[in-house]
Amino acid sequence: MKKYIYFIRHGESLSNLNPLFSGSDDLLSDTGLKQAVLIAKRFKHIEVDAIYHSGILRAQKTAEKIEKITQAKPEIQYFLKERSGDFSVDGTYRYTEDFPQFLSRLTETKNFLENISPEHAVVVGHAIFLKALVSYLIIGSSLNEDLLAKFDSALAMNNAGISKCVFNEETRKWRVMSWNDLAHLAE
């Protein structure tokens, strides 16, 4: 059996306009609200059995728009939150969640997704985390901080981008089927 997982970066938030790193209460911008509606419309003819999100407001609001079309009830999974960090005195962003902690959360997420019963799931989250997660799904435990930095700089993940992955339960392998699809924004 195969599981189809759609990884979605939330719609544009107010802090994405500056660009700043967002807090947990950052709201979707007017554009972000429109993007969330367009994402939802994209799933009008795509089966969705479950929706998971980080519990952070911008992801939650995006997930709620998808719920209106699919009727799948969003569930909070706190391990989907963005990688923790803050700004240092010199104004640069530094992670406060060290790599072993982050890797542990990626492992928890991978195990969760591989063991869910729904065959078609949507995961609404955040760029840094989702890029790291997909990198981890593909290369597994050989992911290290240097490789993660390379994936992070090489993989674009726009607001409202949809990436589709498939997990084959027989082979226990993940495949990326599409990445950062923005076709729904052309409407």
SULNOR-V677820 format. One record per pair of residues at least 12 apart in sequence whose C-alpha atoms are under 10 Angstrom apart, sorted by the first residue. I is the first residue (numbers start at 0). J is the second residue. D is the distance in Angstrom with one decimal. If there is no record, write none. Layout:
I;J;D
I;J;D
This chain:
0;118;8.4
0;166;8.5
0;167;6.2
0;168;5.6
0;169;6.8
0;170;9.7
1;113;9.9
1;118;6.8
1;119;9.0
1;165;6.5
1;166;5.5
1;167;4.6
1;168;5.9
1;169;8.2
1;170;9.8
1;171;9.6
1;172;9.9
1;173;9.7
2;112;8.8
2;113;8.1
2;114;9.8
2;115;8.9
2;116;8.7
2;117;7.4
2;118;4.5
2;119;6.0
2;120;7.8
2;164;8.3
2;165;5.6
2;166;5.1
2;167;6.6
2;168;7.6
2;173;9.4
3;46;9.5
3;47;9.2
3;112;10.0
3;117;8.8
3;118;5.9
3;119;4.8
3;120;6.4
3;121;8.5
3;163;7.0
3;164;6.0
3;165;4.7
3;166;6.6
3;167;9.0
3;173;9.9
3;174;9.8
3;176;9.5
4;47;9.2
4;49;9.6
4;50;9.7
4;112;8.3
4;117;9.5
4;118;8.0
4;119;5.9
4;120;4.9
4;121;5.8
4;122;7.1
4;162;8.3
4;163;5.8
4;164;5.3
4;165;6.2
4;166;7.9
4;175;9.7
4;176;9.9
5;47;9.2
5;50;9.4
5;119;7.9
5;120;6.3
5;121;4.7
5;122;6.0
5;123;8.3
5;160;9.9
5;161;6.4
5;162;5.6
5;163;4.5
5;164;6.4
5;165;8.8
5;176;9.8
5;177;9.3
5;178;9.7
6;51;9.7
6;52;9.9
6;120;8.7
6;121;6.1
6;122;4.9
6;123;6.1
6;124;7.4
6;125;9.4
6;126;9.9
6;129;7.1
6;130;9.5
6;132;9.7
6;133;8.8
6;159;9.8
6;160;8.2
6;161;5.7
6;162;5.0
6;163;6.2
6;164;7.7
6;178;9.0
6;179;8.9
7;38;8.7
7;52;9.4
7;58;8.9
7;61;9.0
7;62;9.2
7;121;7.3
7;122;6.0
7;123;4.7
7;124;6.2
7;125;7.9
7;126;8.7
7;129;8.2
7;156;8.9
7;157;9.3
7;158;8.3
7;159;6.3
7;160;5.7
7;161;4.6
7;162;6.4
7;163;8.7
7;178;9.9
7;179;8.2
7;180;9.4
8;35;9.9
8;57;9.5
8;58;7.6
8;61;8.8
8;122;8.5
8;123;5.8
8;124;5.2
8;125;5.2
8;126;6.0
8;127;9.6
8;128;9.6
8;129;7.6
8;130;9.8
8;156;7.1
8;157;7.0
8;158;5.4
8;159;5.2
8;160;5.6
8;161;6.9
8;162;8.8
8;179;8.7
9;27;8.4
9;31;7.8
9;32;9.6
9;34;8.6
9;35;7.4
9;38;9.4
9;52;9.4
9;55;9.8
9;56;9.5
9;57;6.1
9;58;5.0
9;59;8.3
9;60;8.3
9;61;5.8
9;62;8.1
9;122;9.7
9;123;6.1
9;124;6.0
9;125;6.5
9;126;8.5
9;157;8.9
9;158;5.8
9;159;5.4
9;160;7.9
9;161;9.5
10;26;9.6
10;27;6.4
10;28;8.0
10;29;9.5
10;30;7.6
10;31;4.2
10;32;6.6
10;33;8.0
10;34;5.5
10;35;5.5
10;36;9.2
10;37;9.7
10;38;8.7
10;57;7.1
10;58;7.6
10;60;8.6
10;61;6.4
10;62;9.8
10;123;9.6
10;124;9.8
10;125;9.7
10;157;8.7
10;158;5.0
10;159;4.7
10;160;8.4
11;26;8.7
11;27;5.7
11;28;5.9
11;29;8.2
11;30;6.4
11;31;4.0
11;32;7.6
11;33;9.1
11;34;7.5
11;35;8.7
11;57;8.2
11;58;10.0
11;61;9.7
11;157;8.6
11;158;5.3
11;159;7.2
12;25;6.5
12;26;5.5
12;27;4.0
12;28;4.9
12;29;8.5
12;30;8.3
12;31;6.0
12;32;8.7
12;56;9.7
12;57;6.6
12;58;9.6
12;158;8.4
13;25;6.6
13;26;5.9
13;27;5.8
13;28;4.9
13;29;8.6
13;30;9.3
13;31;8.4
13;57;9.5
14;26;8.1
14;27;8.7
14;28;8.5
15;27;9.1
15;28;8.6
15;31;9.6
15;158;8.7
16;28;8.3
19;92;9.7
20;81;9.9
20;84;8.9
20;85;8.3
20;86;8.9
20;92;8.2
21;55;9.9
21;57;9.4
21;81;9.3
21;85;10.0
21;125;10.0
22;55;8.4
22;56;9.2
22;57;9.7
22;81;9.7
22;83;10.0
22;85;9.9
23;53;9.7
23;54;8.4
23;55;5.1
23;56;6.3
23;57;8.0
23;58;9.6
23;80;9.0
23;81;9.3
24;54;9.9
24;55;6.7
24;56;5.6
24;57;7.6
25;55;8.1
25;56;6.5
25;57;6.3
25;58;9.8
26;55;9.5
26;56;6.6
26;57;5.6
26;58;9.4
26;60;8.5
27;56;8.2
27;57;5.6
27;58;8.8
27;60;7.7
27;61;8.4
28;57;9.3
30;158;10.0
31;57;8.7
31;60;9.6
31;61;8.4
31;158;7.8
31;159;7.8
32;57;9.3
32;60;8.1
32;61;7.5
32;64;8.7
32;159;10.0
33;61;9.8
33;64;9.8
33;159;9.8
33;184;9.0
34;61;8.4
34;64;9.7
34;158;8.1
34;159;6.1
34;160;9.4
34;181;9.8
34;183;8.4
34;184;6.7
35;57;9.7
35;58;9.5
35;60;7.8
35;61;5.0
35;62;7.9
35;63;8.7
35;64;6.0
35;65;7.5
35;158;9.5
35;159;6.9
35;184;9.6
36;61;7.9
36;62;9.8
36;63;9.5
36;64;5.8
36;65;7.4
36;67;9.3
36;68;9.2
36;159;9.9
36;183;9.7
36;184;9.7
37;64;8.9
37;65;9.1
37;159;8.7
37;181;9.9
37;182;9.7
37;183;5.9
37;184;6.4
37;185;9.1
37;186;7.7
38;61;8.2
38;62;9.4
38;64;8.0
38;65;7.0
38;68;9.8
38;159;6.8
38;160;8.5
38;161;8.2
38;181;8.9
38;182;9.5
38;183;6.4
38;184;7.8
39;61;8.2
39;62;8.3
39;63;8.8
39;64;5.7
39;65;4.2
39;66;7.6
39;67;7.6
39;68;6.0
39;69;7.9
39;183;9.2
40;64;8.8
40;65;7.6
40;67;9.4
40;68;6.8
40;69;9.1
40;183;7.9
41;65;8.9
41;68;9.1
41;161;9.7
41;182;8.9
41;183;6.2
41;184;9.4
42;65;7.3
42;66;9.6
42;68;7.0
42;69;6.9
42;121;9.7
42;183;9.8
43;65;8.9
43;67;9.8
43;68;6.0
43;69;6.6
44;68;9.4
44;69;8.8
45;69;8.5
45;119;8.7
46;69;7.7
46;71;9.7
46;118;9.0
46;119;6.3
46;120;8.4
46;121;9.9
47;65;9.3
47;66;9.3
47;68;9.7
47;69;6.3
47;70;8.5
47;71;6.7
47;72;10.0
47;117;8.4
47;118;8.1
47;119;5.0
47;120;5.6
47;121;6.9
48;69;8.2
48;70;8.7
48;71;5.9
48;72;8.7
48;116;9.2
48;117;5.6
48;118;6.9
48;119;5.3
48;120;5.7
48;121;8.2
49;66;9.1
49;69;9.1
49;70;9.1
49;71;5.4
49;72;6.6
49;73;6.8
49;74;7.9
49;115;9.4
49;116;9.3
49;117;6.4
49;118;8.6
49;119;6.8
49;120;4.8
49;121;6.3
49;122;8.6
50;62;6.9
50;63;9.1
50;65;8.2
50;66;7.7
50;69;9.4
50;70;9.7
50;71;6.3
50;72;6.4
50;73;4.6
50;74;6.2
50;75;8.7
50;76;9.9
50;117;9.7
50;119;9.0
50;120;5.7
50;121;4.7
50;122;5.9
50;123;7.6
51;71;9.8
51;72;8.6
51;73;5.5
51;74;4.8
51;75;5.8
51;76;6.3
51;77;9.5
51;79;8.5
51;120;7.6
51;121;6.2
51;122;4.8
51;123;6.2
51;124;8.5
52;73;6.9
52;74;6.3
52;75;5.1
52;76;5.9
52;77;7.7
52;78;9.1
52;79;6.6
52;80;8.1
52;121;8.3
52;122;5.7
52;123;4.7
52;124;5.9
52;125;9.4
53;74;8.5
53;75;5.6
53;76;5.3
53;77;5.0
53;78;6.8
53;79;4.6
53;80;4.8
53;81;8.0
53;122;8.5
53;123;7.0
53;124;5.9
53;125;8.3
54;73;9.7
54;74;8.3
54;75;5.1
54;76;6.8
54;77;6.1
54;78;9.3
54;79;8.1
54;80;7.4
54;123;9.4
54;124;8.9
55;75;8.8
55;76;9.9
55;77;8.5
55;79;9.2
55;80;7.0
55;81;8.9
55;123;9.9
55;124;8.4
55;125;9.4
57;123;9.3
57;124;8.7
57;125;9.2
58;75;9.7
58;79;9.8
58;80;9.1
58;122;9.2
58;123;5.7
58;124;5.7
58;125;7.6
59;73;7.9
59;74;9.0
59;75;8.1
59;123;7.7
59;124;8.8
60;73;10.0
60;123;9.7
61;73;10.0
61;123;7.3
61;124;9.3
61;159;8.7
62;74;9.0
62;75;9.9
62;121;8.5
62;122;8.4
62;123;6.4
62;124;9.3
65;121;8.9
65;123;9.8
71;120;9.3
71;121;9.5
73;121;9.0
73;122;9.3
73;123;9.5
74;122;9.6
75;122;10.0
75;123;9.8
76;108;8.9
76;111;9.6
76;122;9.4
76;124;10.0
77;104;9.8
77;108;9.7
78;101;9.6
78;103;9.7
78;104;6.1
78;105;8.0
78;106;9.9
78;107;7.5
78;108;6.6
78;111;9.8
78;128;9.7
79;104;8.2
79;105;8.5
79;107;9.6
79;108;7.2
79;122;8.4
79;123;8.2
79;124;6.2
79;125;7.9
79;128;7.2
79;129;8.1
79;132;9.3
80;104;9.5
80;123;9.6
80;124;6.7
80;125;7.0
80;126;10.0
80;127;9.6
80;128;7.1
80;129;9.3
81;101;9.8
81;124;7.4
81;125;5.6
81;126;7.6
81;127;6.5
81;128;5.2
81;129;8.3
82;94;7.1
82;95;8.2
82;96;6.6
82;97;9.1
82;98;9.6
82;100;9.7
82;101;7.0
82;104;9.4
82;125;8.7
82;126;9.5
82;127;6.8
82;128;6.0
82;129;9.8
82;131;9.4
83;95;5.6
83;96;5.2
83;97;8.7
83;101;8.7
83;128;9.7
84;96;6.5
84;97;9.3
97;144;9.7
98;143;8.0
98;144;6.7
98;147;9.7
99;143;9.3
99;144;9.3
101;128;9.0
101;131;9.3
101;132;9.9
102;131;9.0
102;132;9.1
102;135;8.5
102;140;8.7
102;142;8.5
102;143;8.7
102;144;9.4
104;128;9.7
104;132;9.2
105;128;8.3
105;129;9.4
105;131;7.7
105;132;5.8
105;133;9.2
105;134;9.8
105;135;7.1
105;136;8.7
105;139;9.7
106;132;8.6
106;135;8.1
106;136;8.9
106;139;8.8
106;140;8.8
108;132;7.9
108;136;9.6
109;132;7.7
109;133;9.2
109;135;8.2
109;136;6.8
109;139;9.5
110;136;10.0
112;166;8.8
113;166;7.2
113;167;9.0
113;168;7.7
113;171;8.3
113;172;9.8
113;173;9.6
114;168;9.3
118;165;9.6
118;166;9.5
119;165;9.5
120;163;10.0
121;161;9.5
121;162;9.9
121;163;9.2
122;161;9.7
122;162;9.8
123;159;9.3
123;161;9.3
124;159;10.0
125;156;8.9
125;157;9.8
125;158;8.7
126;151;8.8
126;154;9.5
126;155;8.5
126;156;5.9
126;157;7.6
126;158;8.0
126;160;9.4
127;147;9.8
127;148;9.9
127;150;9.9
127;151;6.9
127;152;9.9
127;154;9.8
127;155;9.9
127;156;8.5
128;151;9.4
129;151;9.6
129;156;8.5
129;162;9.5
130;147;8.6
130;150;7.2
130;151;6.3
130;152;9.6
130;153;9.6
130;154;6.9
130;155;8.4
130;156;7.5
130;162;9.9
131;146;9.7
131;147;6.4
131;148;8.9
131;150;7.4
131;151;7.0
131;154;9.7
132;147;9.6
133;150;9.4
133;162;9.3
133;163;9.9
133;164;8.3
133;173;8.9
133;174;9.3
133;175;8.1
134;146;8.8
134;147;7.3
134;150;6.8
134;151;8.8
134;154;9.6
134;175;9.8
135;147;8.5
135;150;10.0
135;173;9.9
136;164;9.4
136;166;9.2
136;172;8.2
136;173;6.2
136;174;8.4
136;175;9.4
137;164;9.9
137;172;7.8
137;173;6.0
137;174;7.0
137;175;8.1
138;172;9.9
138;173;9.2
139;172;10.0
139;173;9.9
154;178;8.7
154;179;8.7
155;178;8.6
155;179;7.0
156;178;8.1
156;179;5.5
156;180;9.0
156;181;9.8
157;179;6.6
157;180;8.9
157;181;8.1
158;179;8.9
158;181;9.0
159;179;8.2
159;180;8.5
159;181;7.1
159;183;8.9
159;184;8.2
160;178;7.8
160;179;4.4
160;180;5.3
160;181;5.4
160;182;8.8
160;183;9.0
160;184;9.1
161;177;7.9
161;178;6.6
161;179;5.0
161;180;4.9
161;181;6.8
161;182;9.2
161;183;9.3
162;175;7.7
162;176;7.6
162;177;5.3
162;178;4.3
162;179;5.1
162;180;6.2
162;181;9.4
163;175;6.2
163;176;5.4
163;177;5.1
163;178;6.5
163;179;8.6
163;180;8.7
164;176;5.4
164;177;7.1
164;178;8.6
165;177;9.9
